[in-house]
Amino acid sequence: MAKESIKAREIKRQKLVEKYADKRAALKAAGDYIGLQKLPKNASPVRLHNRCKLTGRPKGYMRQFGISRINFREMALKGLIPGIRKASW
């Protein structure tokens, strides 16, 4: 489980990216790279990191489901994910 401060930091970054998205696109289209540099560092979408929605784990993230591989496996075993079933042969 990730620390609450780390999860909060990611949420803060996400809000900044959304806030400056239009301004960033306009500056990029105009070719104003000096203006882009004046924006906050965390306004860049490159600084975002995918994290598990349940635990905040940064590694082993599955985009299609938005959770880590560990939570995916547990939920699949319990039958909590529709259309997913553990293979056995």
BELJOHU-V20715 format. One record per residue. N is the residue number from 1. SS is DSSP state (alpha for helix, beta for strand, coil for the rest). PHI is phi in radians with two decimals (NA if undefined). NEAR is the number of other ideal C-beta (glycine too) atoms within 10 Angstrom. Layout:
# BELJOHU-V20715
N	SS	PHI	NEAR
N	SS	PHI	NEAR
This chain:
# BELJOHU-V20715
1	coil	NA	9
2	coil	-1.30	14
3	coil	-1.16	9
4	alpha	-1.08	9
5	alpha	-1.15	8
6	alpha	-1.20	13
7	alpha	-1.10	15
8	alpha	-1.12	11
9	alpha	-1.10	14
10	alpha	-1.13	18
11	alpha	-1.13	11
12	alpha	-1.09	11
13	alpha	-1.08	19
14	alpha	-1.05	13
15	alpha	-1.13	12
16	alpha	-1.13	19
17	alpha	-1.07	18
18	alpha	-1.15	11
19	alpha	-1.12	12
20	alpha	-1.71	18
21	alpha	-1.04	12
22	alpha	-1.16	9
23	alpha	-1.09	13
24	alpha	-1.10	17
25	alpha	-1.13	10
26	alpha	-1.13	11
27	alpha	-1.13	18
28	alpha	-1.18	12
29	alpha	-1.14	8
30	alpha	-1.36	10
31	coil	1.34	9
32	coil	-1.55	12
33	alpha	-1.34	10
34	alpha	-1.20	8
35	alpha	-1.12	14
36	alpha	-1.12	16
37	alpha	-1.18	9
38	alpha	-1.40	9
39	coil	-1.24	14
40	coil	-1.07	12
41	alpha	-1.03	10
42	alpha	-1.31	16
43	alpha	-1.42	18
44	coil	-1.43	15
45	alpha	-1.15	14
46	alpha	-1.16	7
47	alpha	-1.40	13
48	coil	-1.31	13
49	coil	-2.33	12
50	coil	-1.19	14
51	coil	-2.33	20
52	coil	-1.07	23
53	coil	-1.21	13
54	coil	-1.58	15
55	coil	-1.98	14
56	coil	1.49	16
57	coil	-1.12	18
58	coil	-1.48	14
59	coil	-1.83	11
60	coil	1.23	13
61	beta	-1.45	17
62	beta	-1.87	13
63	coil	-1.03	7
64	coil	-1.05	6
65	coil	-1.94	16
66	coil	1.35	14
67	beta	-2.30	22
68	beta	-1.37	22
69	alpha	-1.08	14
70	alpha	-1.21	14
71	alpha	-1.15	20
72	alpha	-1.05	21
73	alpha	-1.11	14
74	alpha	-1.11	14
75	alpha	-1.19	15
76	alpha	-1.15	15
77	alpha	-1.11	12
78	alpha	-1.43	9
79	coil	1.39	10
80	coil	-1.53	11
81	coil	-1.85	15
82	coil	-1.09	5
83	coil	1.45	4
84	coil	-1.99	13
85	coil	-2.46	9
86	coil	-1.18	9
87	coil	-1.31	5
88	coil	-2.60	4
89	coil	-2.55	2
